[in-house]
Amino acid sequence: MNAPTHTRFIVLAGLCAAAALSYVSRNAIGVAESTVRADLGLTKEQSGWLMSAFFISYSVCQIPGAWVGQRFGARRALPTFAIVWSIATAATALGGFMNVLAMRVVKGVSQAGLFPICTGVVAKWFPKTGQAFATGALGSFMSVGGAVGAALTGWLVVEIGWRWMFVLYSLPGLLWAAWFWGWFRETPSEHGAVNAAERELIESARPLTPALSPDGGEGEEAAEPPCPRAGDCKSPAPPTPWLQLLTSPAMWCICGQQFFRAAGYMFFTSWFATYLQEARGVTILKSGFLTMLPLLAVVVGSLAGGVISDAVLKRTGSRRLARRGVAIISLGLCAVFTLSAYFFADALTAVLIISAGSFFAAVAGPCSYTITIDMGGEHVPTVNSVMNMTGNFGAMLFPLAVPLLLGKEQNWNIVLLTFGALYLGSALCWWLLKPDGSVFEQALVRAKSDSQP
């Protein structure tokens, strides 16, 4: 028998490229903020709205974006999204407060469906024992795009100006859209570059999924159905049972862990440099360098988390250990490291300790995204989008909460302690999660339990 082809990894590389390009595009306004503000004669309050507008539309449109992917398929949806956000990026160069604000909103709308749909693609193209690595790679390239984009944007603003920088950033997305539409197929069985051995690897390596018995315990295990022939999996997904989704205890836990974890991550991309300057007494230049360290730790941690979770699943066959167990341990270690930084006066030492915490927080990331595949049933993009939407609300709220936590005394220690406590909250949500069956099955079990006298 021929050795399996590796087409699934080309698919993953394409998804990672889209993740990186989206983060370069969305974060460019932050690096160029002072230049754009001066050129357009804006106030700081108006600049704040320009940066926040993206996250508002991005959060609200997570579920609609996932629906588009399920309705029209990833091959059509993802290139369309990339074209729209690329056009919005180029149109930003026209300037004007209302125009730039509108383009930020459009960009948020067009990027909202990206990661829920990518997660759905991973569910179809990777075996269960490879899905955590794939989602970890996606998470890692988000941070790669953010870090590379920050450095590149600063250089481009100086060399060619902020307007031409936005025009230049629109081109890679258009090229990616053309390539992805022409090359990608919805399932491995439809792609000519996938041989029989790779299809068998993807399908046969999927372990049995623990089902729930009517009383809420583990029932008999049921194998996930493969898609042996082209076209077998092209039927549209059934309507989403929203009542089951929103009343599922598992869905609450999945959303809760993402809310706390995303809120914690936002500290690095919002107030962390200011914390270093005011609480640790470092210069602006040094604070920029030190802020890169926890972000680089996220890149490594996301990849490591995927490898670890997949290895545990392959060895034990246990979703509880591979997803829930890895997440609880890594988030607990994150909280310990983060809170330990309180006791170190040296700025570099404190940042290195916080970066170790950032690494372990990132290890839990692939568990978060993969559990939506494990428990999403026929509605993986929708489940993932609800989780992402909740996480983005947490990401929006934490930067707003920091000034309130500082108070009149400007006590950054309270902020640091809250930062660590967020990860404890995420670990607690994982502890409460019962990773058996699907989120919809758990809702039915809960409803039956509530109806009994």
C-alpha positions in Angstrom: 0.0 0.0 0.0 1.3 3.5 -0.8 2.4 5.8 2.0 -0.2 8.4 2.9 0.1 11.8 1.2 0.4 14.9 3.3 -2.2 17.1 1.6 -3.9 17.8 5.0 -0.8 19.7 6.1 -0.9 21.9 3.0 -4.5 22.7 4.0 -3.3 23.5 7.5 -0.5 25.8 6.1 -3.1 27.6 4.1 -5.3 28.2 7.1 -2.3 29.3 9.2 -1.4 31.8 6.4 -4.9 33.2 6.6 -4.7 33.5 10.4 -1.4 35.4 10.2 -2.6 37.7 7.4 -5.7 38.5 9.3 -3.8 39.5 12.4 -1.3 41.6 10.4 -4.2 43.5 8.8 -6.3 44.0 12.0 -3.4 45.1 14.3 -1.8 47.6 11.8 -4.0 50.4 13.1 -2.6 50.1 16.6 1.1 50.5 15.6 0.3 53.4 13.2 -2.2 55.0 15.6 -0.2 58.1 16.5 0.7 58.8 12.9 -2.9 58.3 11.6 -4.2 60.4 14.5 -1.8 63.3 13.7 -2.4 63.1 9.9 -6.2 63.1 10.2 -6.4 65.5 13.1 -8.2 63.1 15.4 -8.5 63.1 19.2 -7.4 60.1 21.3 -11.0 59.3 22.0 -11.6 59.0 18.2 -8.5 56.8 17.9 -9.9 54.6 20.7 -13.1 54.2 18.7 -11.2 53.2 15.6 -9.4 50.4 17.5 -12.5 49.2 19.3 -14.8 49.2 16.3 -13.2 46.1 14.9 -13.8 44.1 18.1 -17.4 45.1 18.5 -18.4 43.9 15.0 -16.0 40.9 15.2 -17.7 39.7 18.4 -21.2 40.2 17.3 -20.7 38.5 13.9 -19.0 35.3 15.1 -22.3 33.3 14.9 -23.4 34.8 11.5 -19.9 34.1 10.1 -20.0 30.5 11.2 -23.5 30.1 9.6 -22.1 31.4 6.3 -19.4 28.8 6.4 -21.8 26.0 7.1 -24.3 27.2 4.5 -21.9 27.8 1.6 -18.8 25.8 2.6 -15.3 26.9 3.5 -14.1 26.9 -0.1 -16.4 29.8 -0.9 -16.7 31.5 2.4 -13.1 31.9 3.4 -11.9 33.5 0.1 -14.9 35.8 0.1 -14.1 36.9 3.6 -10.4 37.5 2.7 -11.4 39.6 -0.4 -13.8 41.7 1.7 -11.3 42.4 4.5 -8.6 43.1 1.9 -10.8 45.7 0.1 -11.6 47.2 3.5 -7.8 47.4 4.3 -7.1 49.2 1.1 -10.0 51.6 1.5 -8.7 52.6 4.9 -6.0 54.5 3.0 -8.6 57.0 1.8 -8.6 58.4 5.3 -11.3 60.4 7.1 -12.6 59.4 10.5 -16.0 58.0 9.4 -14.4 56.1 6.5 -11.7 54.5 8.6 -14.3 53.7 11.3 -16.6 52.0 8.7 -13.7 50.0 7.3 -12.8 48.8 10.8 -16.3 47.6 11.2 -16.3 45.9 7.8 -13.0 44.2 8.7 -14.5 42.9 11.9 -17.5 41.5 10.2 -15.4 39.8 7.4 -12.9 38.2 9.8 -15.5 37.0 12.4 -16.2 33.7 10.6 -12.5 32.9 9.9 -11.6 30.8 12.9 -14.9 29.0 13.4 -14.8 27.9 9.8 -11.1 27.0 10.0 -12.0 24.8 13.0 -14.7 23.1 11.0 -12.1 22.4 8.2 -9.7 20.9 10.8 -12.5 18.6 12.0 -12.9 17.3 8.4 -9.3 17.1 7.4 -7.5 15.8 10.5 -7.9 12.7 12.6 -8.8 13.2 16.2 -5.2 12.6 17.3 -4.0 15.4 15.1 -6.7 18.0 15.6 -5.1 19.7 18.7 -1.8 20.2 16.8 -3.7 21.7 13.9 -5.7 24.1 16.2 -2.5 24.9 18.1 -0.8 25.8 14.9 -3.7 28.2 14.0 -3.4 29.8 17.4 0.4 30.1 17.1 0.2 31.8 13.7 -2.3 34.4 15.1 0.5 35.5 17.4 3.1 35.2 14.6 1.0 37.5 12.5 0.6 40.0 15.3 4.3 40.0 16.2 5.6 40.2 12.6 2.9 42.7 11.7 3.9 45.0 14.5 7.5 45.2 13.5 6.7 45.4 9.7 4.1 48.1 10.2 6.4 50.3 12.1 9.0 50.1 9.4 6.5 50.6 6.5 4.9 53.7 8.1 8.3 55.3 8.2 9.4 54.2 4.7 6.2 54.6 2.6 3.6 56.2 4.9 0.5 54.8 6.6 -1.8 55.1 3.5 0.4 53.0 1.2 1.1 50.6 4.0 -2.7 49.8 4.1 -2.8 49.4 0.3 0.2 47.0 0.5 -1.4 45.0 3.2 -4.5 44.4 1.0 -2.6 42.4 -1.6 -1.6 39.2 0.2 -5.2 38.5 1.2 -6.4 38.8 -2.4 -3.7 36.4 -3.6 -4.5 34.0 -0.8 -8.2 34.0 -1.7 -7.4 33.2 -5.4 -5.2 30.3 -4.4 -7.4 28.8 -1.7 -10.5 28.8 -3.9 -8.7 27.2 -6.8 -6.9 24.5 -4.8 -9.0 23.6 -1.7 -11.8 21.1 -1.5 -14.3 20.7 1.3 -13.4 17.1 2.2 -10.3 14.9 1.7 -12.4 12.5 -0.5 -13.0 15.3 -3.0 -9.3 16.4 -3.4 -7.3 14.8 -6.1 -4.0 15.2 -4.2 -5.2 12.9 -1.4 -4.5 9.3 -1.9 -6.4 6.4 -0.4 -3.9 5.9 2.4 -4.3 9.5 3.6 -8.1 9.2 3.5 -7.9 6.0 5.5 -5.5 7.6 8.0 -7.9 10.6 8.5 -10.9 8.4 8.9 -9.6 5.3 10.7 -7.6 7.3 13.3 -10.7 8.8 14.7 -11.3 7.2 18.1 -14.7 6.3 19.4 -16.6 9.1 20.9 -18.1 8.6 24.4 -21.8 9.0 24.3 -24.1 9.9 27.1 -26.7 7.5 28.5 -30.1 9.0 29.4 -29.1 9.3 33.0 -26.1 11.5 32.1 -23.4 8.8 32.6 -21.2 7.5 29.8 -23.1 5.1 27.5 -21.8 2.9 24.8 -19.2 4.4 22.5 -20.2 5.2 19.0 -17.8 5.5 16.1 -17.9 8.8 14.2 -19.0 8.2 10.6 -16.4 8.6 7.9 -16.9 10.2 4.5 -15.6 7.4 2.3 -16.7 8.8 -1.1 -16.8 12.2 -2.7 -20.0 13.9 -2.0 -21.0 11.9 1.1 -20.5 14.8 3.5 -21.7 17.6 1.3 -25.3 17.6 2.6 -26.0 20.8 4.5 -25.9 20.6 8.3 -29.3 20.4 10.0 -30.7 23.5 11.7 -28.9 24.4 14.9 -30.8 23.4 18.0 -30.3 26.8 19.7 -32.3 26.0 22.9 -30.1 22.9 23.5 -26.9 24.9 22.8 -27.7 27.7 25.1 -29.0 25.5 28.0 -26.1 23.0 27.8 -23.9 22.9 31.0 -21.0 21.9 28.8 -21.4 25.0 26.6 -21.5 27.3 29.6 -18.2 25.8 30.8 -16.6 26.0 27.3 -17.7 29.6 27.0 -16.6 30.5 30.6 -13.0 29.2 30.2 -12.7 31.1 26.9 -14.0 34.3 28.5 -11.5 34.3 31.3 -8.6 33.1 29.1 -9.2 35.7 26.4 -9.6 38.5 29.0 -6.2 37.5 30.5 -4.5 37.5 27.1 -5.7 41.0 26.3 -3.5 42.3 29.1 -0.5 41.7 26.9 -2.0 43.6 23.9 -3.5 46.5 25.8 -2.1 47.6 29.2 1.1 45.5 29.7 3.6 48.0 28.3 2.0 50.7 30.5 2.2 48.4 33.5 5.9 47.9 32.9 6.5 51.7 32.5 4.5 52.8 35.6 4.9 49.8 37.9 8.4 48.6 37.0 9.9 51.9 35.9 11.2 50.8 32.5 11.6 53.0 29.4 9.1 53.0 26.6 11.7 51.4 24.3 12.5 48.6 26.8 8.8 48.1 27.5 8.2 47.4 23.8 10.9 44.7 23.9 9.7 43.2 27.1 6.1 43.0 25.8 7.3 40.8 23.0 8.5 38.1 25.4 5.1 36.8 26.6 3.7 37.1 23.0 6.6 34.9 21.7 5.8 32.5 24.6 2.3 32.2 23.2 3.6 31.1 19.8 5.6 28.3 21.3 3.0 27.4 23.9 0.2 27.0 21.3 2.3 24.6 19.2 3.4 22.7 22.3 -0.2 22.5 23.7 -1.4 20.9 20.5 1.4 18.3 20.5 0.9 17.5 24.2 -2.9 17.1 23.9 -2.7 14.9 20.8 -0.1 12.7 22.5 -2.2 12.2 25.6 -5.2 11.4 23.5 -3.2 8.9 21.4 -1.8 7.2 24.4 -4.9 7.1 26.7 -7.8 7.5 24.3 -9.3 9.8 27.0 -10.8 13.1 26.2 -10.9 13.9 29.9 -7.1 13.7 30.2 -6.2 15.0 26.8 -8.4 18.1 26.8 -9.7 18.7 30.3 -6.7 17.5 32.2 -4.1 19.2 30.1 -6.0 22.5 30.3 -6.5 22.4 34.0 -2.8 21.7 34.7 -1.5 24.3 32.3 -3.9 27.1 33.4 -3.1 26.3 37.0 0.6 26.6 36.3 -0.1 29.9 34.4 -1.9 31.3 37.5 1.0 30.3 39.8 3.7 31.9 37.6 1.7 35.0 37.0 0.9 35.6 40.7 4.6 34.8 41.6 5.7 37.8 39.6 4.3 40.0 42.4 7.3 39.0 44.6 10.1 40.1 42.1 11.2 43.7 41.9 13.4 43.3 38.8 11.4 44.0 35.7 13.2 41.5 33.4 12.8 38.7 36.0 9.1 39.5 36.5 8.5 39.5 32.8 10.3 36.2 32.3 8.1 34.7 35.0 4.9 36.2 33.5 6.1 34.8 30.1 6.3 31.3 31.6 2.7 31.8 32.7 1.9 33.0 29.2 3.4 29.9 27.7 1.2 27.6 29.9 -1.9 29.7 29.2 -1.2 29.1 25.5 -0.8 25.3 26.1 -4.5 25.3 27.0 -5.5 27.1 23.8 -5.6 24.0 21.5 -7.6 22.2 24.1 -10.2 25.0 24.0 -10.6 24.9 20.2 -10.4 21.2 19.9 -13.1 20.6 22.5 -15.5 22.4 20.2 -14.7 19.8 17.6 -15.0 16.9 20.1 -18.4 18.2 21.4 -19.8 20.1 18.5 -21.5 17.2 16.8 -22.7 18.4 13.4 -22.4 22.1 14.4 -18.7 22.5 15.1 -18.4 26.0 13.5 -21.5 27.2 15.4 -20.3 25.9 18.8 -16.8 27.4 18.1 -18.3 30.7 17.1 -20.4 31.0 20.3 -17.2 30.2 22.3 -15.2 32.8 20.3 -17.9 35.4 20.7 -17.9 35.0 24.5 -14.1 35.1 24.6 -14.1 38.4 22.6 -16.5 39.9 25.1 -14.0 39.1 27.8 -11.3 40.6 25.7 -13.3 43.8 25.3 -14.1 44.1 29.0 -10.7 43.6 30.6 -9.0 46.7 29.1 -12.0 48.7 30.3 -11.8 47.3 33.8 -8.1 48.1 34.3 -8.6 51.8 35.0 -11.3 50.9 37.5 -9.0 48.4 39.2 -6.1 50.9 39.4 -8.3 53.4 41.3 -7.0 56.7 42.6 -3.9 55.0 44.1 -2.9 53.7 40.7 -2.2 50.3 42.3 -0.9 48.0 39.6 -0.5 45.1 42.0 -4.3 44.7 42.1 -4.3 44.5 38.3 -1.6 41.8 38.4 -3.5 39.8 41.0 -6.7 40.1 38.9 -4.8 39.0 35.8 -3.6 35.8 37.6 -7.1 35.2 39.0 -8.6 35.2 35.5 -6.6 32.1 34.7 -7.8 30.4 37.9 -11.3 31.2 36.7 -10.6 29.5 33.4 -9.2 26.4 35.1 -12.3 26.2 37.3 -14.5 26.2 34.2 -12.5 23.3 32.8 -12.8 21.5 36.1 -16.6 21.8 36.0 -16.7 20.6 32.3 -18.0 17.1 31.7 -16.3 16.3 28.3 -18.6 13.4 27.4 -20.9 13.3 24.4 -21.8 16.5 22.7 -23.0 19.8 24.2 -26.4 19.1 22.7 -26.7 15.7 24.4 -25.8 17.2 27.8 -28.6 19.8 27.3 -31.1 16.9 26.7 -29.9 15.1 29.8 -30.2 18.2 31.9 -33.7 18.9 30.6 -34.8 15.3 31.4 -33.3 15.6 34.8 -35.1 18.9 35.5 -38.5 17.5 34.4 -38.3 14.5 36.7 -40.0 15.0 40.1 
